[in-house]
Amino acid sequence: MTELLIIPLAILISSISWFFIHRFSIMAQLENQMEVLLFNEEIQSDYCYSVIDSFSAFVPRKCESCSKVHSIFDYISIFNFNESCSKRNPLVLLSSELFIILLTYIFYTKYGFTYPFIIFCILILFFFVITIIDFKYYIIPDELNYSGLILGLLLHSCLTIANHYQWIPKNSIIALSRDQFGFIYSISGVVLGAGILFCIAHIVSVIVNKEAMGGGDIKLIAFIGAFLGYKTALMSLAISSLLGSIFGLISLVKSKLIKKNQGYTTIAFGPYIIFATLIVMYFGESYLIDLYIDFSRYWVSEYTQTGY
């Protein structure tokens, strides 16, 4: 695979992403509307969830703007500069294509056409859709999380079988060490990553007496753990907590001082998990752990020398 093939690959990833963003946006809007009616006691919970469960983003639906059923290729920017569909803004599509081209190129120069790069291409499609939907609607669709979770478990199960029967040549692009794949590697990422986040969310919810974290974020960590194992899942969780805390404090100050309300605010935590995961995928767990240890030693050394 040459570097020139990164451009059509990234454009394809972008068009598929926007295709599903449009589909899942309709579902997210429906879910938000139904939850408002449920909160106002205008409908019953059984009816609310039956309507939501009956909706599938994978079913073709007409565009609200142009009343057409779009294909994946309709979301390529070059085909939309003469179109009048508000759901397919060519400048937005072009910007996302350039962003994904840059991100894909960065990972390609790091790993080449190897197993980590293939995994990145799969994940960036899921991650891009989840980021846009979560920022706009504060919802991570279960269909995305469950699809990623099942795909990750199936992939590692197939690799376990292939390795057992020695079907993977040692010089293959998917040749891996034993600690980089396998069903146990995958399931441990699901259990440890999602389990720890669930415990944290439950404890915080009890303390503040309100829901502290959506179930979509917990399922997202399970999805990441299924693909990348427990080390990446836990490290991504730690880094995302730091990032989320920084931006959460900014939002809290804005909410309390500028908007003059009680100081409670809602943040989309999924994008921080995704950004942290990309950091861990690129630099690797070992490098980040060594960096943290070096920083800790430096901080302790400075503390002991100054006496504060």
C-alpha positions in Angstrom: 0.0 0.0 0.0 1.5 3.3 -1.1 1.0 6.6 0.7 -1.2 7.9 -2.2 -3.8 5.3 -1.3 -4.3 7.0 2.1 -6.3 9.8 0.4 -9.1 7.6 -1.2 -9.1 5.5 2.0 -9.6 8.5 4.2 -12.3 10.0 1.9 -14.1 6.6 2.0 -13.9 6.5 5.8 -15.2 10.1 5.9 -18.1 9.4 3.5 -19.2 6.3 5.4 -18.9 8.2 8.7 -21.2 11.0 7.5 -23.6 8.5 6.0 -24.1 7.0 9.5 -23.9 10.4 11.3 -27.0 11.4 9.3 -28.8 8.2 10.2 -27.9 8.2 13.8 -28.7 11.9 14.1 -32.3 11.1 13.3 -32.3 8.4 15.9 -30.7 10.7 18.5 -33.3 13.4 17.9 -36.1 10.9 18.3 -34.6 9.6 21.5 -34.2 13.1 23.0 -37.8 14.0 22.1 -39.2 10.8 23.6 -37.2 11.3 26.8 -38.6 14.9 27.2 -42.1 13.5 26.8 -41.3 10.8 29.3 -39.9 13.3 31.8 -43.0 15.5 31.4 -45.1 12.3 32.0 -46.9 12.8 28.7 -46.1 9.2 27.7 -45.4 5.9 29.5 -41.9 4.4 29.8 -42.9 1.2 28.0 -44.2 3.1 25.0 -41.1 5.4 25.0 -38.6 2.6 24.9 -40.6 0.5 22.4 -40.6 3.4 19.9 -36.8 3.9 20.4 -36.1 0.2 20.2 -38.1 -0.1 17.0 -36.0 2.5 15.3 -32.9 1.3 13.5 -30.3 3.7 12.0 -29.3 1.0 9.5 -32.7 1.2 7.8 -32.6 3.6 4.7 -34.7 6.8 5.4 -35.4 9.9 3.4 -33.3 13.0 4.0 -35.2 15.7 5.9 -33.6 18.4 3.6 -33.9 17.0 0.1 -36.3 14.0 0.6 -33.9 11.7 -1.1 -32.4 8.4 0.2 -28.7 9.0 0.1 -26.0 6.5 -0.5 -22.5 6.4 1.0 -21.0 8.2 -2.0 -23.4 11.1 -1.7 -21.3 12.2 1.3 -18.1 12.8 -0.7 -17.5 16.6 -0.7 -16.7 16.9 -4.4 -20.2 15.6 -5.4 -22.0 18.2 -3.3 -20.8 21.7 -4.2 -23.7 22.1 -6.6 -26.3 20.4 -4.4 -28.8 22.2 -2.1 -29.0 19.7 0.7 -28.3 21.2 4.2 -27.4 17.8 5.5 -24.5 17.5 3.2 -22.6 20.8 3.5 -19.6 20.4 1.1 -17.3 22.5 3.3 -18.0 20.4 6.3 -17.5 17.2 4.4 -14.2 18.6 2.9 -12.9 19.6 6.3 -13.6 16.2 7.7 -11.9 14.5 4.8 -8.8 16.6 5.2 -8.8 15.9 9.0 -9.1 12.2 8.5 -6.5 12.2 5.7 -4.1 13.9 8.1 -4.9 11.6 11.0 -4.6 8.5 8.8 -1.3 9.7 7.4 0.1 10.3 10.9 -0.7 6.7 11.9 0.5 5.3 8.6 3.9 7.0 9.1 4.0 5.5 12.6 3.0 1.9 11.8 3.0 1.4 8.1 0.5 -1.0 6.6 0.4 -3.3 9.7 -2.2 -4.7 12.1 -2.3 -1.5 14.3 -3.0 0.6 11.2 -5.8 -1.6 10.1 -7.4 -1.5 13.6 -7.0 2.3 13.5 -8.9 2.6 10.2 -11.7 0.5 11.7 -11.8 2.5 14.9 -11.6 6.0 13.4 -14.8 5.3 11.5 -16.6 4.4 14.7 -14.9 7.2 16.7 -15.7 9.9 14.2 -19.4 9.0 14.2 -19.6 8.7 18.0 -17.8 12.0 18.5 -20.1 14.1 16.3 -23.3 12.4 17.7 -22.2 12.7 21.4 -21.2 16.4 21.0 -24.5 17.3 19.4 -27.0 15.1 21.3 -25.1 13.8 24.4 -26.0 10.3 23.2 -23.8 7.4 22.1 -26.0 5.0 20.1 -26.1 1.5 21.5 -26.0 0.2 17.9 -22.5 1.6 17.5 -21.1 0.5 20.8 -22.6 -3.0 20.5 -21.4 -3.4 16.9 -17.9 -2.4 17.9 -17.9 -4.6 20.9 -19.0 -7.7 18.9 -16.6 -6.9 16.1 -13.7 -6.6 18.5 -14.5 -9.9 20.3 -15.0 -11.7 16.9 -11.8 -10.3 15.5 -9.7 -11.5 18.5 -11.5 -14.9 18.5 -10.6 -15.4 14.9 -7.0 -14.4 15.5 -6.9 -16.9 18.4 -8.1 -19.7 16.2 -5.8 -18.6 13.3 -2.8 -18.5 15.7 -3.6 -21.9 17.2 -3.6 -23.6 13.7 -0.6 -21.4 12.6 -2.6 -19.9 9.7 -0.8 -16.5 10.1 2.7 -16.3 8.6 5.3 -14.7 10.8 6.0 -12.0 8.3 2.3 -11.2 7.7 0.9 -7.7 8.3 -1.3 -9.2 11.1 1.5 -11.1 12.8 1.4 -10.2 16.5 2.9 -11.3 19.7 0.7 -13.3 22.1 0.1 -10.3 24.4 -1.4 -8.2 21.5 -4.4 -10.4 20.6 -6.6 -13.2 21.7 -10.1 -13.8 23.2 -8.8 -13.5 26.8 -7.0 -10.2 25.8 -10.3 -8.9 24.4 -12.7 -10.1 27.1 -10.4 -8.8 29.9 -10.5 -5.4 28.2 -14.2 -5.4 28.2 -14.6 -6.6 31.9 -11.9 -4.5 33.5 -12.4 -1.3 31.4 -16.2 -1.2 31.6 -16.3 -2.7 35.1 -14.1 0.0 36.7 -15.9 2.8 34.9 -19.2 1.4 36.0 -18.1 1.3 39.6 -16.8 4.9 39.5 -20.0 6.1 37.8 -22.1 4.3 40.4 -20.2 5.7 43.4 -20.3 9.3 42.0 -24.0 9.0 41.3 -24.7 8.0 44.9 -22.6 10.9 46.2 -24.2 13.6 44.0 -27.6 11.9 44.0 -28.0 12.1 40.2 -26.7 10.3 37.2 -23.0 11.1 36.9 -22.3 9.3 33.6 -24.3 7.9 30.8 -24.4 4.2 30.0 -23.1 4.9 26.5 -19.7 6.0 27.9 -19.4 2.7 29.8 -20.3 0.7 26.7 -17.8 2.8 24.7 -15.0 1.7 27.1 -16.1 -1.9 26.7 -16.0 -1.5 22.9 -12.4 -0.1 23.1 -11.4 -2.8 25.5 -12.7 -5.5 23.1 -10.4 -4.1 20.4 -7.3 -2.9 22.3 -7.3 -4.8 25.6 -7.4 -3.8 29.2 -4.2 -1.8 29.3 -5.2 0.6 26.6 -8.8 0.8 28.0 -7.6 1.6 31.5 -5.0 4.1 30.3 -7.5 5.8 28.0 -9.9 6.0 30.9 -7.2 7.7 33.1 -6.2 10.2 30.4 -9.8 10.9 29.5 -10.7 11.6 33.1 -7.9 14.2 33.2 -9.0 15.8 30.0 -12.7 15.7 31.0 -11.9 17.2 34.4 -10.1 20.2 32.8 -12.9 21.0 30.4 -15.5 20.0 32.9 -14.2 22.7 35.4 -14.2 25.3 32.6 -17.9 24.4 31.8 -18.7 24.4 35.5 -17.3 27.9 36.0 -19.1 29.1 32.9 -22.4 27.5 34.1 -22.2 29.0 37.6 -20.7 32.4 37.0 -21.8 33.3 33.5 -25.2 31.6 33.2 -26.0 32.2 36.9 -27.5 28.7 37.5 -26.7 26.1 40.1 -23.4 25.2 38.6 -24.5 21.8 37.3 -23.4 21.1 33.7 -23.5 18.3 31.2 -20.4 17.3 29.1 -20.0 14.8 26.4 -17.4 12.5 27.9 -17.3 10.1 24.9 -15.0 12.4 22.7 -12.5 12.7 25.6 -12.4 8.9 25.8 -11.8 8.7 22.1 -9.1 11.4 22.1 -7.3 9.6 24.9 -7.5 6.3 23.1 -5.9 7.8 20.0 -3.1 9.1 22.2 -2.5 5.7 23.7 -2.8 4.0 20.3 -0.2 6.3 18.8 2.4 6.5 21.6 1.8 3.1 23.2 1.2 2.1 26.8 4.9 1.6 27.6 6.0 5.0 26.4 3.2 6.8 28.3 3.9 4.8 31.5 7.7 5.6 31.3 6.8 9.3 30.7 4.6 9.3 33.8 7.3 7.6 35.9 9.9 10.1 34.7 7.6 13.0 35.5 6.8 11.6 38.9 10.5 11.2 39.8 11.2 14.7 38.6 8.3 16.1 40.7 9.4 14.2 43.8 13.0 15.2 43.3 12.0 18.9 43.1 9.7 18.6 46.1 12.5 17.1 48.3 15.0 19.6 47.2 12.8 22.7 47.9 11.4 21.2 51.1 7.8 22.3 50.3 
